[in-house]
């Protein structure tokens, strides 16, 4: 029984101290927000894990998690932007051209209804050769192509979209890789593209 007055005194002091810290100390305010945020995320995880684990790997699980976290996004003003960098050939290519594209990245872009931003790098054969185990200094040109919109496209449009993007990238790849020798040799030629234009 002697312990209770001490506990009540401690609770009273904390109830007076915590609001004072909230209003007077930015670091305490940050700590309180993060403690609440982490506790709430842990609580949501405890709820979501059994539901999602029973259902297995499923797109519906992502919808459930998104719904559970959506209010946190607005509560904390979190701006979630996801950018995905994909090499659509699916593997390394050492023959100086471009392999046919895998379509997974295009399905992802069509499902999300986000634009595809193709980025083309010139051939690097003049300074890298796997067979000769040679990796020397050199230059590559990198060109960012205009975004390709996917709004209104369906999964049936993915093959044509992949072929269109590959064709535009292959055209630019051949242009900046001139004769399959890579950007480095082209840059060294008189009248070639200057470094400022990279």
C-alpha positions in Angstrom: 0.0 0.0 0.0 2.9 2.3 0.6 3.9 2.1 -3.0 0.7 3.6 -4.5 1.2 7.2 -3.3 4.7 7.2 -4.9 3.2 5.8 -8.2 0.5 8.4 -8.2 3.0 11.1 -7.5 5.2 9.9 -10.4 2.2 9.7 -12.8 1.2 13.3 -11.8 4.7 14.6 -12.4 4.8 12.8 -15.8 1.4 14.2 -16.8 2.8 17.7 -16.1 6.2 17.1 -17.6 5.2 15.5 -20.9 3.0 18.4 -22.1 5.8 20.8 -21.1 8.3 18.8 -23.1 5.9 18.6 -26.0 5.5 22.4 -26.3 9.1 23.5 -25.3 11.4 20.9 -26.8 11.5 20.1 -30.6 13.6 17.0 -30.0 11.1 15.7 -27.4 8.3 16.4 -29.8 10.1 14.4 -32.5 10.8 11.6 -30.1 7.1 11.4 -29.0 6.0 11.4 -32.7 8.4 8.7 -33.6 7.5 6.6 -30.5 3.8 6.8 -31.5 4.6 6.2 -35.1 6.7 3.1 -34.4 4.3 1.7 -31.9 1.4 2.2 -34.3 3.3 0.5 -37.2 4.2 -2.4 -34.9 0.5 -2.7 -33.9 -0.6 -2.7 -37.5 2.1 -5.3 -38.3 0.8 -7.6 -35.6 -2.6 -7.3 -37.1 -1.5 -7.6 -40.8 1.0 -10.5 -40.6 -1.4 -13.2 -39.7 -3.9 -12.1 -42.3 -1.2 -11.8 -45.0 0.7 -15.0 -44.0 -2.4 -17.1 -44.4 -3.2 -15.8 -47.8 0.3 -16.3 -49.2 2.0 -14.1 -51.8 -0.8 -12.2 -53.3 -1.5 -8.8 -54.8 -4.5 -8.5 -52.5 -2.1 -8.5 -49.6 -0.5 -5.4 -50.9 -3.9 -3.8 -51.1 -4.6 -4.7 -47.5 -1.3 -3.2 -46.4 -1.8 -0.1 -48.4 -5.2 0.4 -46.9 -3.8 -0.1 -43.4 -1.0 2.4 -43.9 -2.9 5.0 -46.0 -4.1 7.0 -42.9 -0.5 7.2 -41.6 0.6 8.7 -44.9 -1.9 11.6 -44.5 -1.5 11.9 -40.7 2.3 12.4 -41.0 2.3 14.1 -44.4 4.5 11.3 -45.8 4.9 11.6 -49.5 5.5 8.1 -50.9 7.0 8.0 -54.4 8.3 4.8 -55.7 10.7 4.7 -58.6 11.7 1.5 -60.2 14.9 1.1 -62.2 14.7 -2.0 -64.5 17.1 -3.4 -67.0 14.5 -5.0 -69.4 17.0 -7.3 -71.1 17.0 -9.4 -68.1 20.7 -10.3 -68.2 24.1 -8.9 -69.1 24.8 -8.6 -72.8 28.3 -8.7 -74.2 27.6 -8.8 -77.9 27.3 -5.0 -78.4 23.6 -4.8 -79.2 20.4 -5.1 -77.2 18.7 -8.4 -76.3 14.9 -8.7 -76.6 13.1 -7.1 -73.7 11.4 -9.0 -70.9 7.9 -7.7 -70.4 7.6 -7.7 -66.6 8.6 -4.0 -66.3 6.1 -3.0 -68.9 3.3 -4.9 -67.1 4.3 -3.1 -63.9 4.1 0.3 -65.6 0.8 -0.5 -67.3 -0.8 -1.7 -64.0 0.5 1.3 -62.1 -0.4 3.6 -65.0 2.9 5.4 -64.7 5.1 6.6 -67.6 8.2 4.7 -68.7 11.4 6.8 -68.9 13.8 5.0 -71.2 17.5 5.6 -70.5 20.1 4.4 -73.0 23.8 3.9 -72.4 26.2 3.6 -75.3 28.2 0.5 -75.9 31.1 0.0 -73.6 33.0 -2.5 -75.7 36.0 -0.2 -76.3 37.0 -0.4 -72.6 35.3 -3.5 -71.3 35.6 -7.1 -72.6 34.6 -10.1 -70.5 36.5 -12.6 -72.7 39.8 -10.7 -72.5 39.2 -9.8 -68.8 39.8 -6.2 -69.7 38.3 -3.2 -67.9 40.1 0.0 -68.7 39.1 3.7 -68.6 36.6 4.9 -71.1 33.5 7.0 -71.7 29.9 6.2 -72.2 27.2 8.4 -73.4 23.9 8.3 -71.5 20.8 9.6 -73.1 17.4 10.0 -71.4 14.5 9.6 -73.8 11.1 11.3 -73.5 8.7 9.5 -71.1 6.4 7.0 -72.8 2.8 7.4 -71.3 0.9 4.3 -70.2 -2.3 5.9 -69.2 -5.3 4.0 -70.6 -3.2 1.0 -71.7 -4.2 -2.5 -70.8 -2.1 -5.7 -70.3 -3.0 -6.6 -74.0 -1.1 -3.5 -75.1 2.1 -4.6 -73.3 3.8 -6.5 -76.2 3.4 -3.5 -78.6 4.5 -1.1 -75.8 7.6 -3.2 -75.2 8.5 -3.4 -78.9 7.9 0.4 -79.4 10.2 1.3 -76.4 12.8 -1.2 -77.5 12.8 0.1 -81.1 13.3 3.7 -79.9 16.0 2.7 -77.5 17.8 0.6 -80.1 17.8 3.5 -82.6 19.4 5.8 -80.0 21.8 3.0 -78.9 23.0 2.6 -82.5 23.3 6.4 -82.9 25.4 7.0 -79.8 27.5 3.8 -80.1 28.5 4.4 -83.8 29.8 1.3 -85.5 29.4 -0.8 -82.3 32.7 0.6 -80.9 31.3 2.5 -78.0 30.9 6.1 -77.0 34.6 6.5 -76.0 36.0 6.1 -79.5 33.3 8.3 -80.9 34.0 11.1 -78.4 37.7 11.1 -79.3 37.0 11.5 -83.1 37.3 15.1 -84.5 33.8 16.5 -84.7 32.4 14.0 -82.2 30.1 15.0 -79.4 31.9 17.1 -76.8 31.8 16.3 -73.0 29.5 19.2 -72.4 26.9 17.6 -74.6 26.9 14.4 -72.5 
